[in-house]
């Protein structure tokens, strides 16, 4: 196995990741609960960890997209991308010989693209507009990070932000594991503790994040987040007539209401109480926009335990997190999340640096093609695993995977029927191409998920 790091600086980074990854990963379960991180139903963990054989069986690396299978040359394997000085090769992320690895080539291909750093891309335009707000209202206070390596330890991604050991997000069905102690970050909060230890008290972190998820117009396994964080000392709230928590909550709401007006104009707003493991109290900000209530972001007052662990015992802080794609789809009228990854000039030429809210003009009228697939599921089946297999075959030609029927027979066997929508945003698909895709999807679902096709 080749080392992840190619430079002395990166050796230190990887050593730090490994050193921090000291807590065991929680075991996988067959039960499921709902998670606010996704609209899909997600499995939780039970007391028995699956064998390495089972992990290899149900979470293999997905095959390359049609037209690319069998083309893994030595040059492709050696290709590396660089993020924040860290050189990452395919073999460092896609490890067929590690049963705990569930990262497919389709995910590795997105590492290093960093759409949020392209000033004329909708995500870069939105990021810079948010930067402008903080620069104007908090001149010189907030440090900005948008080039941090997405490979982090389990400890950084979960334990450092108090995610419980049995939380659904730790599941192999939800998170991309490079190995048992290293993941592709699920959220930009994975860098929170390290930045605090390094002495930063006001910071914005933007980056690509990775989650195994469903296939539809608003979900994609790679998307982009921004996290904001601000620390207060006792001197900040003394004399205010409020305790530290109340003071931080009031400042947080004032700051984010200003941000919402900066992005959306004079809109009606409301605060909704919610739950996050790393903040208390926790809120969601909603705005009334285009005749509906839209969730803009989640936020809250940072749990004291996080501050204590990182040298800020007598302080309080607030944090917020927002999804760039979610807001950009609304601000730019972009109907499908796959479009953010398009290099088609009919898409990219519509946006310019500094111009927020230019309305996207659709250029694709190509119809979708629907194919149904029915099979008897097993106890290990999850919809996220199915979507991962479909993506591995069809790539971004898979527009939606939707459960349209399920039933359980007298023998207790459960059948699911899924409808797969295939559509290119840029061209018409041929009947032969679609039929070959569906044939390959059926074969992969049967072999990789160990289900019986009907």
Secondary structure, DSSP 8 states (H G I E B T S, - for coil): ---S--SHHHHHHHHHHHHH--S------S-EEE-TT-SSEEE---SS---HHHHHHHS------TTTTT---HHHHH-EEEETTEEEEHHHH--TT-TT----HHHHTTTT--GGG-TTSHHHHHHHHHHHHHHHHSTTT-EEE----SEEEHHHHTGGGT--TT-GGGSTTTS-EEETTEEE-SSGGGGHHHHHHTT-SEEEEEEEEE-----BTTB-SEEEEEEEEEEE-HHHHTTTTS-HHHHHHHHHHHHHHHHHHHHH-S-EEEEEEEEETTEEEEEEEEEEETTEEEEEEEEEEE-HHHHHHTT-TT-EEEEEEEEHHHHHHHHTT---GGGGG---HHHHTT--TT-TT-----------EEEEEEEE--TT--HHHHHHHHHHHHGGGEEEEEEEEEEE-TTS-EEEEEEEEE--SSS---HHHHHHHHHHHHHHHHHHH--EE-
